[in-house]
């Protein structure tokens, strides 16, 4: 009986970790290629006054060391007017800023645009009293992502 309860507890703990992990990323499917999705996202972000800091092409970097990787790119972008208040709420937020968007092609050939869920970051950094800023970040990320994948 004791082993049975321990096994059930273990399953519950593992499933709760899995739920937390699945909610930490927001994923939106794109009808475009990775390159086109990234180009669209960058264009829209710049038109909204966001700074683009880097575009990392992991597939290209992998090929330079003779390794294969499906198309995978990361865009690093942000706005200090939004990021600074987040760091004022919890200075540890600096590890997750500037914002990042991952665009990749999965094994089935589907293209996904993903980003850290601001609500997850709120929990991760134990942020309290900054719901307005978190809400603003969530809204901006959602709008940018939806615009980048819109037909």
N, C-alpha and C positions, 0 to 999 in steps of 0.2 A: 504493500500500500504506500509506504513512504517513497519508494522508487517511482511509483506511478505519479504521485503528487509532484515530485521533483521534475519528472519528465514534462508534466503539464505546465509547471511554472517556467521551465526552460523554453517551451514552445511559445508561451505567452510573451515572455521577455523578447525572444527573437522576432516575433511578429510585430511587437510594438516598435522595435528598432527599424524594421523594414517599413512600417508606416511612416515613421519620422523621416527616414531616408527618401522615400518616394515623394514626400511633400516638400522636400528641401529645394527641389528644382521645379521650375515651371517650364513645360515643354509645349511648343506650338509647331504643328507640322507645316512645312512650306511646300508649295507646288513648284518651286523654282530649284535650280541647282544650288549647291553650296555657294559657289562664287557669286551667282546672281542674288541670292538671299543676303549675303554679306554686303555686296555693293548697295543693294536697296536699303539695308539697315543703316549703313554709313551715311548715305545720302540724306535719309530722313533725319537721323540724329544731328547731322551738321546743320540741316535747315531749321532745326529747333534750338540751335545755339549751343549744342553740346560739344565738348572738346573730344577729339579722337586722339588717343595717345599711342595706340599700336594695333596692328593687325598681324596676328600670328598664324602662319599656315603650317600646321603640324604635319600634314601630308608631305609638303615640300621638304620640310626639315628631316622627316623620316627617310625620304628618298636619298638625301645627301649622305646618309650612313647605310645605304643599301637595305633599308627596311621598308615594308609595305604598310600603308595605313590608308583606310578609306578617307575621302575628303573630310577634313576636320580643321576648322578655323575658329579663332577666338578674336573678338574685338574688345579692346579695353577703351573705355570712354567715361566721361563724367562731367560734372559741373560742381565746382567748389561751393557754390551757393546752396547746394543740396547736400553734398557730402560732408561739409564742415559741420552743419548742425547735427548730423548723425554721429560724428566723432565727438561732438560736445556732449551728446547724450551718453555715449559709451566710447571711450577712446580706442578700445580694442577693435572697433569697427574699421579702423584704418587697415587692418589686415585684409578686409574684403572690399576695399575701395582702391582705386576707382572701380566702377561697375564693370562687369564682364558679361559678354554674350557669347555663347558657344553655338556654332552652326556646324552640323555634321551629317553625314550620310550613314544610315544604319545598314546592317547586313542585308536587309530586304530592298535597299535602294531608296528608302524614304529619307527625306531631308527634314531635320529638326532644328529649330531655334530654341535654345534653352538659356535660362538665367536663374541665379539664386533667388528664391522666393524671399522677398523682404520680411515677411512674417517669420520665416525660419531664422533669418539673420537677427531679428528682434529677440527671438528666444535664445539663439546662440550667444548673443552678447548681453543678455539680461537687461534689455533696454526697457525703461519705464518712463512714462510721461512724454513720449515722443510719437504718439500715434499719428499726429497730423503729418509729420515728416515721413514716417513709414508709409502712410497712405498716399502721399504725393509721389514717392519713389515707386510704389506699386502701380499707381496710375500711369506714370510716365513709361515704365517698362512695358506695361501691358499695351499701351497705345502704340509705342514704337514697334513692338513685336508684331502686333496685329497689322499695322500698316506695311511692314516689311514683307509679310506673307500674303497680303491681300491680292486678289486677281483684278 
